[in-house]
């Protein structure tokens, strides 16, 4: 399957992966409402439930491939091989990074507050592990809604697109956050790898801020973009 998607544009790939996430989320929403054994099998990594195992391994693959030399510049702009140097002034770079860091901090604090509320409610036993898993899969499918159709974070940060997004690699951390308190190795692995990913991303911004600024990295400009996942968003802007 993945060899086939490589022949498609990132915009086309996004719809395929979005469809997969919808199906996966629907499967677990069905489990939440009608058959909680599905969620139990996912949490316990039950080898007697092959479909659940395949889904878990797919989610694990989604995170692990972010550590590789990924060709999608929105994801891999922190990597040296995706940096195409262009002339820039340090003053403009510093101003841009400072502004983006400030907005990113606000988003992180809001997200943490919102999810800590759920985790506190869980610890007080007002909700169960099933609600936390359902919340995680709700986030899981909304992630691609943000990529393809409309992103509230992009609206707040006022960045041009996913390619220039300061927090693009935060998505895995965001949707695995509801899983972090569940006492299961399977969910811990997903959350831990997502945490490592965001730490690497943040260290890269500190050490190489020029890779994250369109004014200093030509790979982030529309002219050199290989992503084009902004197609629908741009059409909506033109209509409005």
N, C-alpha and C positions, 0 to 999 in steps of 0.2 A: 504493500500500500504506500509506504513512505517513498519508495523509488518512483512511484507514479506521481505523487504530489510534488516532487522536485522539478518535474517538467512543467508545472503550473506556476502562474504568478503568485506572489504572496497574497494578493487580494483574493484570488481563487482558492488558495490553500486555506485562508482564514475562514471562508464559508464552509469548507469541508470539516475543519477542526471545530467550528462553531456547531455544526450539525452533530458531530460526535459528542460534544459536551452536552447538547440538549438531550440526546438519547440517554447518556449516562446519568444525567441529573433526573430525568423522568423515571429511570429505573429505580433510583434511590428514593425519589418522592413516592413512588408506588410502594416501596418497602416501608417507608415511614407511615403511610396511611393504612396499608393492608397486610404487610408481611415484614415485620421488624427483624425477622431472621436474616433478611438480606443485609441489613446494617450490621447485625451481629457477626455475620460471616466476613464482612469487609473489615471490621475492627479486629477480629481474631485471626485474620488471614487463613480462613478455613479452606484447606486444600480440597475438601469435598464439594466446594462451590466454585467450579472452574471459571464461570462467567465473572464472578466477583473478583477472583484472582487476576484475571486478564485485565479487568478495569483498573485494579490497583496498580498492576505493573505498567499499564499505559500512563497513569498519572505520575508514577515514579519516573518513567521515561521522559515525560514532559519537563520535569524539573532537571533531571540529569543532563539532558541535551543542552540546557542553558550554560553548562560549564564548558562546552566544546566550542570550536571555532565556527559558530553559527553564522550563516550567510546573511541573515536578516539584520540589517544595520541598526534597526530600532532596539533590538535585543543586545547586539554585540558591539555597540559603539564604544563600550568601555575597553575593548580589546585593541591592542596596538595595531593589528593588521587591518582594522577598519578606520584608521585615522589617515585622512588625506589633508595634509597641512595646507593652510592658506594664510595669507598675511592678516594679522590682527594686532590690536593694541591691548596690552595687558590691562589697562584701565577699564576698557569695555568688557573684557572677559571677566574681570573680578566683579564688576557691577552686576553682570548677568548672573553669575554663579551665586553671588550673595542673595540676589532677589529670588532665584529659584530655590535655594536652600531654605530661605525663610518660608516660602509657600509650602515646600515639601514638609517642613517641620509641623506646620499647622495641620496639614492633611494627616500626618502620622499621629499627631495628638488626638485629633477627632476620631480617627479609626480605632486607636487604642481605647479611647474612652467608650466608644460605642460597643466594642467587643468585650471590654472588661465588664461592662454592665451585664452582658449575657453570661459571662463566666462566673460572676458573683451570684447571679440568679441560679446558675447551675450548682454552685457549691452550697447554696442554701436549699437545694433540692426542689426548687419551684419548677425547674425543667430538667429533663434527663439527657443522657448522651445522644438520644435519638434526635432531639431538637438541635443539638450542636452540629451533628452530622448533616442534618437537613439544611441548616444555615450555611455550612461550608459548601454544599453543592449548589445552593442558591447563588453564593458568591462566584462559584466555579463557572456557571453559565453566564452570569452578568459580566464577567471579565471580557468575553468576546463581544458582548453588546457594546462595551466601551471602545473596543478596538474598531469595530465595523460601523456602528451607527451613531452613537452619541456618548461622550465621556464627560461626566461632571468634573473630574479632576482636570481635564484639559480646559474646560470652561473657566475653572477657578485659577489655574496657573497661567492661562492665556498663552500656552505654547502652541506653535503652529500645527503640530501633528504628532503622531506616535513616535516618529523618527527623532524628533527633538525633545521628546518627553523626558523630564528629569527623573521621574519615578517609574519608568516603564517596567523595570525588572522587580518591582515590588509586588507584582500581581500574585506570585506564588505564595509569598509571605502573607499577603492579605487573605487569600481564600483558605489557607491552612490554619490560620490563627484560631478559629473556633475548636480545632482539634487538639490544641496543645496541652490541655489539661486532662485529656482522656488517657487512662492508664493502659495504653496499648502500644506495643512496639511499632506496629504498622503506621499509626498516626504520628508517633514520635519521629519516625524516619522522615516522613513527608514534611513535617514542620521543621525539623532540624536542618534538612537540606535547603529548604526555602530560606531559613535564617542565615545559613552560610552564604547563600547566593546574594542576599541583600547586603551582607557585610562586605563581600568582595566588591559589589557595585559601589557602595559608599566609600570604601577605601580608594577605589579607582577615581572617584570624583575629587577626592582630596589630593591624590598624587598627580592626576592628569586631568584637570578641569577642562583643558583645551579640547579634549575628545568629545565633550558634551555640549559644546557651543557651536552653533551653525556658523558664526562669524570666524571661527578658527578651524573648523573641520568641514571640508568641502563635501564629505560623504553624507552630511546631514542636509545639504541643500536639495531643492526640488530637482535641479539639473542632474545631480549625480545619484539621486535616490533610486534604490532598487526595491523599495517596499510597496508603495502605491496602495496601501490599505486605507488611505484617506479618501478613496474615490467617492464613496457615498456621502461622507461628511462634506466634501468639497461641493458636490452637487447640491446638497441641502443649503450650503452657504450661498451659492449662486442664485438659488431660487428665492431665498429670503432677502 
